[in-house]
Amino acid sequence: MNHKRKIFQTLYSVFILTAFLSISELVSAQDGKALFNQKCASCHAIDKQLVGPALKGVEDRWDDKKMIYEWVRNSAAVIKKGYPRAVEVYGQFNKIQMTAFPELKDADIDAILGYIATGGAKAAAPGAAPVAEQSAGKESDSNMLYGILTLILAVITLILLQVNSNLRKMSDESQGVASAEPIPFYRNKAYIAIFAILLFLGAGYFLFQSAQGLGRSKNYQPEQPIFYSHKVHAGVNQISCLYCHGGAQESKHANIPSVNICMNCHMGINEYAKGPKLYREDGSEVDGTAEIQKLYKYAGWDPSTKKYTGDAKAIEWTRIHNLPDHVYFNHSQHVTAGKQQCQTCHGEIQKMDEVYQFADLSMGWCVNCHRTTKVQFTENKFYSIYEKFHEDLKNKKLDSVTVEKIGGTECQKCHY
Amino acid sequence: MKQKKYWQSFGELKNSDNYQENVQDEFGEDLPMAEHEGIMDAKAPRRDFLKYVGFSTAAATIAASCEMPIKKSIPYLNKPEGITPGVPNYYATTYIQDGDAIPVVAKVRDGRPIKMEGNDLSSITKGGTSARVQASVLGLYDTARLRFPMANGKEVSTFEAFDKMVADSLAGLGGKPVVLLTETITSVTTKNVVASFLSKFPGARHVQYDALSASGILNASAASFGKRAIPSYQFDKATTIVSLGADFLGTWLSPIEYARQYAVGRKINQKNPEMSKHISFESMLSLTGANADDRFVHLPSEELAVALNILAAVGGSVSAPKLAEERLNKGIKLAAASLKKSGSTSLVVSGSNNTDVQVVVNAINQQLGAYGTTIDWGTTLNTRQGDDAAMVQLVQDMNDGKIGAVLIHGVNPAYDYFDAKKFESGLKKVVSLSFNDRLDETTSICTYALADNHFLESWGDAEMKSGFLSFIQPTIAPLFKTRAFQTSLLKWSGDATSYGDYFKQYWLGHFGSQTAWDKALQDGVVEAPASASAGSYNGSALAAVSTVAPKALGTELVVYSKVALGSGKDANNPWLQEMPDPITKATWDNYAIISFAMAKELGIVVDDNYEVEVSKPVIKITAAGKEYSLPVLVIPGMHKNVIAVALGYGRSEGAGAAAAGVGQNAFPLVSFNGKTFAYSVSNVTFAKSTETYKIAYTQTHNQYEGRDEVVREYALEEFKKNPTILLDVRNELVEDFATETGSYRDDATLYPSHPYPGAKWGMSIDLNSCIGCGACTVACTSENNVAVVGKSEVLRAHEMHWLRIDRYFATYRDNSGEDNLDDLNVVFMPMLCQHCDNAPCENVCPVNATNHSSEGLNQMTYNRCIGTRYCANNCPYKVRRFNWADYMGADSFPDNQKGELDDAVMMMNDDLTRMVLNPDVTVRSRGVIEKCSFCVQRLQEGKLKAKKENRPLETGADGKWDIKTACQQSCPTNAIVFGNVNDKNSPVSKIRSEEQTNRVFYALEQIHVLPGVNYLAKIRNTDRHVGVAEEGHEEAAAEQHEEKKAEAAH
């Protein structure tokens, strides 16, 4: 018996160990991807040259891994030291200095390198969370089903009623009871009453629906001054959303990037050649290179001399997502504190050429999400003050803490 | 039988029918729509009704089918580092006005300064502010600001052209000197600029002029200490403070600093309850007098005699004239005894501008040994340097044709000089130039006008106390074509550097390194105080002081400055105009304040109707050969032969829409006594006229309908003897309602209590520290976009302040059964939404627009509110405000409101003025209720900050604050503490559970609404009896009332 138990224990620990190892591997790979997207993706791709070189095989090109660490943390120092590969890369890429990441530790850089080594090809678009579209679709399907069923039943009822009255008439006739002249159904008061009630209910329903929809603009997709494709940037080139919309991390506004951020990359990228063909709503093809030229015009950039002329103009984008003034919405609350993906509210933005409004941004939509979304309850130390909930979690009285649970559906969380 | 009751108005004191009727109906008028001829009055209302319905439905359909407006999002071309749209930046800078310099931090949101906060790093203010500092941000967006340089009343298109005109004028003076006439300048670099400017013009001189002068103190210092300066007063080190008419908590010299220090000595440590003793002698009821433990009144002409008597009583070798009034003599004895007991920890200050009085005060302080302990000569106060005699001389010289040009900065003598006519005639004889920010009384008659930048647009520095520097940095680019006046001076003295560069160069050189300079600018303050010093006293000046007894000079009149308006430079600031005066609670006016006795003499009936009726009798006053017709307000605590009139009103059109025509200018009543300006007039005659005038005051709005006592007050000795005196009240409630469990909170209600799983917000307000200055009221207005409603609306009780300060008088009833209105205490109580846990407003809302949050907030949702006002009716504290009109222009065209609302309200709706709005707070529209939200936008911001930094929220434990409400931040005395009650280490929960258990009370605890705001009982360091009567005053009054009613019924 004892013997068996020992074997079991060994097996068990081995199992735990392997599980742990595989999980930790997963974690590091996961980290590598996340870090890559966060820190590198705005200037580098794995197998294609952006502002910086393609990173595939970077470890082979650098003979000393330590120098990679140093380079990432502070490239200027490495160049200054005169490390040949560093100087070479620096020269190759127009002497544009790479951003220093002093916060990255060796392990982090290893994780990134690991992710690069695995090819990253498998990587999907950045964190596209599956959206509730499917379930919504299902719901509308069943609604349709119910509707059809109701309609069929209504028709059957009507027919049966008609049959019933005919039968009565026949039986009356056969028994010789005098009956009144039949009234055509359109003059039958009962029918008229039913019809009026139905009309009233139906009209009321539509009136209510459309009144509620006033001021909402789901699927709004205006034409923008520049055909800027999120698909090309966030999808194909996998630039992190936060590289351009950095405000989402720290501000209530996600902020449309200033022109200088566009120019960070587009100083080097002056044509659209390799990407997928782009089409407008009306089917006409978009000349990507011409659109980049438009950007240069706004920025006052002379691509031939590679200099700013100083004659710049702000880009007047058409705002798509509008909330009423009495709503307070904070991006950083959702992105930084709540760790939500952009796609949760904005849809699969990495697949959109021109952006459209994905959600109706109604209060019901907000509240529904707050009811089901779990907060970072154990991860974020802010929530340590909710002692009772922590205890309940421990005692399994609660399985998770949703936004609603901590007051996320109260009026004055958004209206003040 | 001496009894006492806390009352806000004479009506409440007498508690009669008219008064009751008035307070019972909080919304005593119908909705405005009924005022017009309504559809119900039409001949065929049903048809009209259908027409209206049809039309509005059709209109709504058409409006709704219109396309949504297209909004543009325009990003930066090149985003400046450190600016993220939506994230506020804070810049340390300095509030400058009338010589005052207060270190502040300006909150800049998306490029616009929107809020002033105190600078915690300053040891002078420790983050405290005043109402005027809070309101100064609105001054930046003042529509009356001068927008371009002007010459002879016409616009000059460029600075170059303007410079040339001025240079030509200055070159053609024919040898006559140039005079620079400014307010007190505390800036080191500006003084250097001035010096180099003066050196370029032979015979040029610099005259500093303070409209509210401190020449008396300066001259006395020169006589007693050989140094024309003001020493540092240290109220925190004083155990006895005697104020001879110095309103040091409101308007005297450096009120924020003094209020902070004063509060240090007034805070009560429960274990060892001790506090300073504060005695005031004054002619009228000032904010400081209202806070005094004991207070005595005298005539303005007796101020020297009072000072001499105190000096004699504390052992000074001086023969003091006899004073007639017995009560005053008793007071002097009391003060002297306390001063002698305190010895060197005494402090005597005088607000008089008479040199002799100040010389005597210096002698008293010297006699007591206060120099070196409570008065420090090592550090001097620089905010008042004006010399009255020099100003008078200048005006004489101008009239004599001895002056070539006068350049004016920051002063407005055509308005606030006592002999403005003479100044004006003198100004016509010289080349005149004004740097003032608007076409005020002086600027409008100047040859040239080139407005200086607002301080929020400027570089600069201020040394308000020697060794204490505070820097000014711009928070926004100049809105208009204005230029720093130092730049102009530099330019006209032949130096092309801009003042900004000059300033940076100077301080970079001073600090030695860019890092040190950057830090100084970032902190805003650099402090290098000198060690305390007693100065070298010379008593010889005392011999020259007259010791003749004052003659009877009939009725006397004092002019005083208000906490809100000061000298009147801020008169165009609607926030300040609408802030109720701490004492009179009046807005938008000045008036003659008189005593109860004088009212009787005039035949003005001060009965229960007195405050209900807004039309006040007007009296004709003849003083110093000038005639005034002023409405009167009867206020207890005035000397019976004194009339008081506030300065700062009666501005001209050029001052702006909110200032023009409000009140009357009292500066002509000031006089010059050969050495200094005197702010009182004797031998005044007055008579009642038949006219009346409406005064908008908030005293009778928002009453508690006879529920009492809302405030709790005890004498120090009584509190020491019986520390649990307050708890007895609560024990009574437990006996009455919760005999079984002993928990009044849980047992006295049918409703279940709310769970507060995370934070539970709470506030504690210390009535002992609250001085009633009103900084919180304006801070709240600024933070929460509280609407300005104008005088006509305040008259109808439509004011919108979320936080008001209730002023209670408490008087004794003497043996004859009459209330002795001279012997009074005043208690201030900030009243705001109490965020009740058992809130009466929540239960009655038909649409659930007000409900309770899981953090203890009583939430108000404007979009749900349909304006039934049930909640306001049911609120025992009367803190809910109804938007009777679209004051903020939130949902209508401004033109619709013209004529309906006052000009000042329209001014607040200007595109320029609206830039001051806080974008995080909804601008409320007509027809909804609003109220204090505990600054929920700040709570959310603070919580988010903690979440982002992955740490628990800091609500004051160990001095770390993620969240301070606007009122708490602005308070100069730290009377308001806000925080998370569930956090055992937060100051607010410590106050409630450990530190102040014996003083904590809740307003109207007996009605079991369980407020989220607690108060700390007021303790007064006096031998008199304070607090409510022990035996049935109220019952008696109530009975009386019932009887009266019964009689009426018969």
Interface residues (C-beta under 8 A of the other chain):
Chain A: A211 L214 G215 S217 P222 G246 G247 E250 S251 K252 H253 N255 I256 P257 S258 V259 N260 I261 A299 A312 K313 A314 I315 E316 W317 T318 R319 N322 D325 H326 Y328 N330 S332 Q333 T336 A337 E379 N380 K381 F382 Y383 S384 I385 Y386 K388 F389 K405 I406 G407 E410 C411 Q412 K413 H415 Y416
Chain B: A64 M68 I70 K71 K72 S73 I74 P75 Y76 L77 N78 K79 T84 P85 G86 V87 P755 P757 G758 A759 N851 S853 S854 E855 L857 Q859 M860 T861 Y862 N863 R864 D920 V921 T922 V923 S933 V936 Q937 Q940 K943 L944 A946 K947 K948 N950 R951 P952 L953 N980 N982 D983
